[in-house]
Amino acid sequence: MAHSTLIHGRYRLLDRVGRGGMGEVWRARDESLGRRVAVKCLKPLARRDDEAFVSMLRERFRREARVAAALQHRGVTVVHDFGDDGLLYLVMELLEGRNLSQLLADNERRPLPVAEVVDVAEQVAGALAYTHAQGVVHRDLKPANVMRTEDGAVKICDFGIARLAHDIGFTAKLSGPGVAMGTPHYMSPEQIAGSAVDHRSDLYSFGCVLYEIATGAPPFEGGDPWAVLVGHRDTPPVPPRAHRPELPPPLEVAILRLLAKAPDERPYGAQQLAGELAAARTHLQGAGTGARGVPPWTHGMDGGLAAGGALATRPRAATWAPGLSGLTGRWTEGAGPDELAREAADAAPVAAPRMPPRIPRQAPRAAVRAPLPRERLTVLAGRHNAGLRLGRLGRWEEAYEVHRAVAAERERLLGPYHPETLASRYETGSALARLGRHSEALEEYVRTAAGRASVLGPDHPDTLAVRHDLGHALGRLGRWAEALEVHRQVTAVRERALGPADPATVASRNDEAHCLQRLGRPGEAATVRRRTCPRESPDGV
């Protein structure tokens, strides 16, 4: 590749800004639009004479590039164009700034200022929450792939590149023959084991990145890459504050949760970190460090209801009960799921009042609170995971008691509309539904849907998921007309966002048809089902 090369008759390469095993990155000019862009040129490194391989490669490249180009978020590098002009290339927005690896090098490997660490954490968490909601996993999150632009924005780069690296025959060799790995300092245990990878692997890598920029070193180091991999697999990380005591305790909690060895023990999503990051920023503001702004999940919120206000103290069936307002000794002494379930069962549930199914467009919003007791939050995260494990074992009564207790305590500490409180409420409703207690499940679903609509937005996948379950609860109660209304709303949003053939859209449309059938409207139900399978003619041919 040379200076002034013209790609696809449009992109003129000006100067090379980076080079790696997979290819080169050039600053370029888009001759059609007269703007500066970055062009990443990818070069296959194996089997170039294999026609079938090249064809497969091009198809996979197009698929991955389309996914990357569809991502539209302020925290994700924009992909403008892609193609194959004798080599594979991606055209991206040109970012002026330094990636986190460069910032650490500029700082002589000393950690970044605490306020900057918190700001980076919030912005990356927001970008990951968005991309994971689109079903996109990065697979190679590391400091070099996180850019801090000159205006302070943080952007994640190279979505899809890790998978493309595998497809085009690129391997990053470790100190052993034939071992293909990614960057070992940021690999999740499941990546090391060669297991299936999902969004929780990105969360682990995110934890490694935060650990490094907060302390100046990655969580695991050694004389060779294998020592690093063994550390990821077997060794608990040293708490970040042992290296840097001035770090806010909530930030340490967030990092250690991300670095859990088992995927199920990490946050269920990047959005779940909002509590710790909000508390970390509050801690900094209280210390006068001048951290700017508020966390993304609080944007636009008013003062709302305090955790100890009227809502928190009002008695509600199957939600607040005597003995659940605080943590007893057994909560903080490592009690297992069985002991936890016994403690939660001390409070007998009462029948829940009937709740209207309509979901408010806006729910009361919680204010940013003072620093939270990290030990309790850590214990609650463990209890939440214990409840999930009980459910997987089919022990739904015990799972319900655990989730109910955790929801009450999270509400006391974090407020009723914090994402972690809402996660516990959702699991409480799911357990109740499994137990056939659909009226009580409906109450939990209504409250969770209202909260998620307020915090995440009415069209967020998590909001739609709980509304979908809310529709099922209405149907179980024989309230088919109301269930139909809910399923129609969810179908419309999913079809607009995901397309008519997406499995989630199809599931919602099938539920819509089922409601129509139960309402004695078989003709309309058949019409809906035909829209679910548009290629079939009315007679099934």
N, C-alpha and C positions, 0 to 999 in steps of 0.2 A: 504494500500500500504506500502511495507516495503523495506528497503535498500536491494540491490542485486536482487530484483525482475527482472525477464527477461520477457519482453513483446514481443509477436509475435516471440519468439525464436531469437530475434535480439537486442533489445534495453534494456541494463542493467541499472537499476536505481541506481544512486550513492548517491545523497543527495538531499533532498527537498529544493527548493529555494523559494517557495511561496505556499500559501494555501488560498482558498476562498470558497464562497458558492457553486461554480460550480465544484470544484475539486482541483487538486494540480498541481504544476509545479515542475518537477524534472530535475536536471542535470543528464545526462545519457551518456552512451557510445554505439555507434553503433558498435556492434561486427563484422558486416560484412565488414565495411569500416574502422574501427579503428579510428573513429573521435568522438569528443564530440558533443552532441546535447542537445536540451531541449525537454522534453516530457511533454505535457499538457494532463492530464487525466481528462476527464469530466464524471461526475456521474449523471445519471438521478435522480431527487428528488421526482418524483411523478408517480403513476400508473405503477410501475415496473412489476406488475403481469399481466398487460393488454397486451396480445400478439400482438394485432393489433397496439396498441400505440408504442410498442417497434419496430415493423417492420417499422412503419411510421418514427419513430425517426432515425433509422439507415439509411433510405433512404435520409432523409433530411440532416443528418450529412454528408453522402457521397457527396451530391450535394454541400453543403456549403464548405466542405473541398477541393473539386476539384476546386472550384472557387478560394479559397485562395491559393491553390498550383499553380494555373496558373499565379498568379501575379509575375512578374519578374521586379523589379525596385530596385535601390539601397536604396530607402527610405522606403521599405516595407520588413518586416521580411519574410524570405524565409521559406515556408512550404515544408519539404522534403518528408513526408510520413504521412499517416493516416490509421486508421483501427479500428477494433472492436475485442478485445481479452478479452471478458468478461466485458470490459468497453471501452468507446470510447476514442481514444487518437489521438493527433496530434504530429508529430515530426517536430521540427523547428530548424533553426540555433540557436546556443547558442551565445547570445550576452553578451559581457563583458562591463559593464557600469552601468549607473544609469538612471532610468526614471525621467521625469520632476518633478513628485511629490516628489521623493526622493531627487532630487537636491534642491527643495525648502525647504524641511525639513532639509537638511544638512546646508542650509543657514539661518536657524532659521526663516523661512517664509518670509525672505526679498527677494525682486525681484532679478532676475538674472541680470548680467551685460547687459547693453544695446546692445553692440555688439553681445553678445550671443543670446539675444532675436531676433535680426534681422536675425542672421544666422539660428536659429531654424525655424523662420517664413518662410524663403526662402526654406529650405529643406522640410518642411512639405507641403508647397504649391505645390512644385514640385511633391511630392509623391501623393497628393490628385488629382492633375491634371491628373496624369497617371491613377490612379485607377478609377476615375470617367469616364475617356474616355473608360475604359473597361466595364462600366455599373455597377461597384461595389460600394456600399455605406457602410461605416463602421458602422454607427448608434450608436457608443459608444465611440467617440473620447474624451479623457480626458488626463490629465497629466500622469496618471499611464500607459497609453497605448502609450506613446511616449518615446522612449529610446534614450538617448545620449550615444553613445559608446565611448570607451576609445580613439579612433582615431578621435573623433569629428563628426562622421557621426550621423545623426538623422534618426531613423527608427520608423514607425508606426507598432504597434503590434495588433494582435487579430482581423483581418478582419474576418467577419462571426460569431464571438463569440456571439455578441449581439443577432443575430437571433437564434443561437443555444440555447442561454439561455432561450429564450421563448419556443422553441420547446421541450426542455427536462424538462420543468416544473419548472425552476428556477424563482423566483420572488424576487426582492429587495423591501422589504416592507417599506413604509413610515409610518408616525405617524397616520395611520388610517386603519381600518380593510379592508382587501381585495383590497388594492390599490397597483398595480404592476407598478413600474416605473424603469427607469434607474438611473444614477447618477444625482441628480437634479441640481447640480451646472453647468452642461454642456449640459442640454437638450434644444432643440430648442422649440419655442412656438408651432410648429405643432406637435412635439412629445408629449408635455404636453396635447394638445387638442385631441390627438388620431387620428389626420388627417394623410393622406398619406405622406410618407417621401421620399424625393429624395436626390440627392447630396447636395442640398442647406442646408439641415439640418446639414450635416457634416461641411459645411462652418460656420454655426452659432456656432457649438461646437468648431471649430478651433478658432473662435473669442474669445470665453470664455477662452480657453487655453492660447492664446496670452495675453489676458488681465491679467490673473493671474500671468504669469511668468514676465510680464512687470511691474506690480504694487505690487505684493506680495499677492493679494487677488482676488477671483473671482469677476465678475461684480455684482453679486447679492448675498447678504448674509442676514440671518435673524435668529431669534431664533428657527425656526423649518423649515422643508423642504417646507411646504406649502407657507411660506413667500418667499422662494427662487423662487418657481414656479410662484407665482403671479408677482414677479419682472421680470422674463423672459417674461411673457405675457403682462404686462401693463406698466412697468417703464422704461423710457429711461436710459441707463447706464451713469454714471458720466464719462466724458471724461478722458482717462487715464492720460493725462498731468496735470489734476487737482491733482492727487495723486503724480505724478512724472514729474516735469516740464522739466527735461533734456531729456525726450523721444523725438525722432525726430518727428516733426509734421506729415510727411507722414505716419509714422507708426501708429499714432493715427487715421489718416483718414482710413487706411486699417482696423484697428480693429473695428471702429465704423460702417463701411460699412458691415463688416461680422455680426455685432450684430443687423442689421435691423430686426424689428419684422416680416415684411412680406417677404416671400422668394423671391418675384419678385424684391424687393428693394436691395437684396444682390448682390454681383458680380455674373455674369452668370456662372463663373467657377473660380477655384483657380488660373488659369493662368492669369486672369484679374487683380490680385493683383500685377503683376510684376512691374507696374509703381511706385506704392507707395513704394514697398520694395526696388527697385533700388534707388529711391530718398532717402529713409531712410539710405541706406548704403553710398550713396554719402555724405549725411549730416554728418555721423559719420567720414568718411574719411577726410572731410573738417575740422572737429573738432579735428582731430588727435587722434581718439580713437583706431585706428588700427584694424578696422573690416576687416576680411580677405576675399579675393576673390571678385568676382562679382556675381550678381544674376544669377541663372541658365539660364534664358531666353536670357542673353546677351553672353553666352559662344560662342566663335568663331567669334564674330562680329568684323568688322572693324569700322573705324570712320564713314562711311556712310554719309548720307545727313543730315545737320542740319535742324531743323524745319523751320527756316527762310530762307533757301537757295533757289536755283533756283526752285526746285520742288514745294516748298510751295508758291512761288510768281508767278509761271507760271499760267496764267488764264486758267481754264479748265471748260468746260460746266457743269452745274448742280452740281458743287463741290465747286468752289470758286466764290464768287460774291460780289459786293460791299455791305458793311454793315455787313458782316459775319466774318470779321477778328478778332473781339474782342467781349467781353461781355459788353453789355450795362447795364444800371441800372436795367432794368426789368429782366435781367437774374439773378441778384443777390438779388432780393427782393422777392423771393418766388412766382414768377408768375406761374399761373396754366397752364395746357396744352393749353387751348384756347388762352390765351394771348401770350404764347410762339409761337404757330403756327402763330399768326398774325405778330409777329416780324420777324419770319423766312420768311414769305411770302413777306416781303418788297423787297426782292431781287428776281427778276423774273428769272426763269431758261431759259437757252438757249439750243438749240439742241446740243446733244453730237456728237463728231466725231466718225466715225467707228473705232473700236479697233480690232486688230487681236486676235483670240481666243487662240492661243498657250500660255501656261503659262510658264514663265521662271522658271528654276529650282532654281535659286537664285535671290533674290531681294536685292536692296540696304539696308544696315543695319544701324540702328540708334545707336549712341553712348549714354552711360549713361550721363544724364544731371544733371544740378544743382538742388537743392531742388525746388520742384514745389509748387505753391500757393494752399494750401490744400482747401481753401474756393472755388476756382474755380473748382477744381476737384470734390468736393462734389456736387456743383451745377450741373456740367455736368452729373454726375451719376444720379442725380434726373431727369434731362431733358431726359436723355436716357430712363429711366424707363417710363417717361411720354409719350415718343414716342411709346414705346411698348404698353402702355395702349390704346393710340389712335388707333393703328393698331388692337387691339383686339375688339375695338368698330366699326371697319370697316371704320374709318375716315382716309383713306390712304393718301389723299393729305396733310392733316395736319401732319400725321406721317412722311411723306417724308420730309416736310420742317423742322421739328424738328430734325430728324436724320442727314439731310444735314448740318444744322448749328452746331450741336454737333460734327460731324466729322471734320468740318473745324477748330473748336476751339481746339479739342483734337490734331489734327495734328500740330497746331501752338505750343501747349504746350508740347506735348509728342513725336512728330515726326510721319512721315507717316507710319512706320511699327511697331508701338507700338500696343500690343494686343487690347487696348481699342479703339484706332483709327480704327483698322481693324474691331472691333465689330460694330462700328457706320457705317462704310462704307458698311458692309454686310447688316445691317438693311436698309440703304438707298437704296441699290440695291433691296432688297425684296419689299420695298414699291413701287419702280418704276415698278417692275414686276407686282404687284397687280394693278397698274394704267394702265397697258398695254404699258408702255414706255420701251419696251424690249431692244432697242438699248442702251439707257442710263443705264438700269440695267446691261447689258452686260459689259459696261465699269467699273462699280463699282465691279462687280464680278471678272473681270480679275485682277484688282488691289488688291482686297482682297485676292484672291487665291495666287497671287505672294507673298504678304506679309506673309500670314500664312505659305506658304511652306518654307519661309526663317526662320521665327521665331519658328514655331511649328514643321516643318518638312513636306515633301510632302505627307506622308502617315497618318498624324494625322487626327482623325475623323472630326475636325473643318475644316481642309483644304479640305477634301473630300466632306464635306457638301456643301461648296461654289462651288466647281467644279461641283457637281451634279446640282446645280441651274444654273451654267453657261451653262451646256449642255442644260437645258430646255430653257434658253434665246436664244441660237443659234437655237434651233428647232422652237421657236416662230417666229424667223426671216427668217425661211425657209432655213437655212444653215445646212441641215440635215447631210451631209457628215462630217462636222466638229463636229456636235453634237454627231454623232456616235463615232468618235474618242475619244471624252472626256468621254462618258459613258463607252466605253470599258476599258479605263484606270482606271476609278473609280471602275468598276466591278472587274477587276483583283486584285486590292489592297484589296477591301472589302472581296472578296472570300478567299484570302490568309490569311487575318487577322481574319475574323469572321466566315468563313465557307460558303458553298454554300446555306445553308438553312436559314441563318440569314435574317430577313426582309429587312435590308438595302441592302444586296447583291441581294436579289430577286427584290427589287425596281429598282436597277441599271440595272439588266439584262432585266427587262421588258422595261425600257427606251431604251436599246440597240435594242431590238426586234422592238419597235415602230419606231425607226429611220430606220431600215432596211425595214420595211413595207412602210414607206413614200418614200424611195429611189427606190421602185419598185422591191425589192428583197424578195418576200414573202417566198420562200423556205428557205433562210437563217434565216429569222425571225422565222419561225416555228421550225427550229433546235435550235435556242436560247431559245425559249419558252419551248421546251422539256427539255433542260438542267435546266430550272427553276423548272420544275416539273418532276424530274427524275423517279418517281415511275409510271408515266403514260406511257402507250405504245403509239406509233404513232397514233393509231386509237382511242385513248381516253379511252380504256378499262382498 
